[in-house]
Amino acid sequence: MFYVNKIKIVPLNLYELIDYEFLAYWIMSDGSKGGNAMYLQTQSFSIKECVFIISILIHKFDLKCNIHLQRNQPTIYISAKSMKKIKSKLLPYFISSMVYKLNL
């Protein structure tokens, strides 16, 4: 995402910054398939920061997502139904070697 003094942060103006292109790059770099669903690897963020990100994903993109813990660290889970809904919006920004993450 963004770094300040070499520390990864979640900017407070994330709502204004995030769009489908941003989300596509995020998935290509920090996304992991979970069946037809998606995990955003957000272990470096606090649960509070993950809740903030999820609230933006819900309100801006109408995604169904929640927090899953992996090794006691938060990751953001985006449901398979939500991924199916936004695939076509993300695809134009994906490089060919990463398209597998969209289960096409």
N, C-alpha and C positions, 0 to 999 in steps of 0.2 A: 504494500500500500504506500505509505509515506513514512519517511524517516526524519527524525530530528535528533541531531547529535548521535547518529548511528543507532538510534532506538526506534523500532517500528511503532508508529502511533496510528490512531484512528482520528482523522481530522473532524472537528465539530461541524464543519460544513459539508460533510460527506454526502448529504442528501442532494446538494446542488452539483456535486462533482460526479456522482455515479450515474451512468447510463448503460445501455446495452453493450457498447464497446468496452467500457471499463469492466463490466461484469465478465465479458468474454475473455479479456486478458487475465483477469483474476482467476477464472476457472482454468485457463491454460497453464498458469504458473502454479497456483496453489489449490487446484481442484482435484478431487479423487472420485472416481466412479464408485458408487455403491449400488450395484444392480443398475437400475434405470434412474436412480437418484444421484445426488451429488453431495459431496462433503467439501466444504471450504476449510482448509487446514488453518485454523485460527488459534492454535495452541499458544502463540506468543501474546495473545490478548487476554484480558481478564473476562470473566463472565459478564460483568457490567458492560464492557465494550462490545462483546458479542451480542448482548441483548439490544444495544443501540444499533448495531449493524442489521440485526434481524428486523427491528422495527422499520428501518428504511426499506429493506427488501420487501416487506409485507406491504407497506404503504405505496411505494413507488412502482413496484412490479406485480403486486398482488400474488406473491409467492407464499406457499405454505412451507414454513421452515421452523426449525427449533434447534436447541443446543443438544448435542450428544457429547458425552465425555469419552475421550480416548486417552488411556493411561492417566486418568484424573485431570486432563486438560480439555478445555472447551473447543469443540469444532462446530461449525454451522452445517446443519443437514438441510438440504433443499429436496423436497419430495419429488418422486418420479413424475407425478401428475403435473407439478409446477415446471419441471424440466421439459416435459413434453410440450407444455404451453409456450415456452420461450425459446425453444431450439431454433426456430426460423429467424428469430430476432438476433440470436447470437452468431449463427453460422457465417454471415458475411465477414465477420471479424476473425474467424478462426483460421490459423494456418493449417495446411493439409495434414501435417503430422500429428495434430492435436484433435482432429475431428472425432477420433474414436471416443473421446470423453463425452460426446453428445449422443452416443449409441445410435448412430445413423446407419 
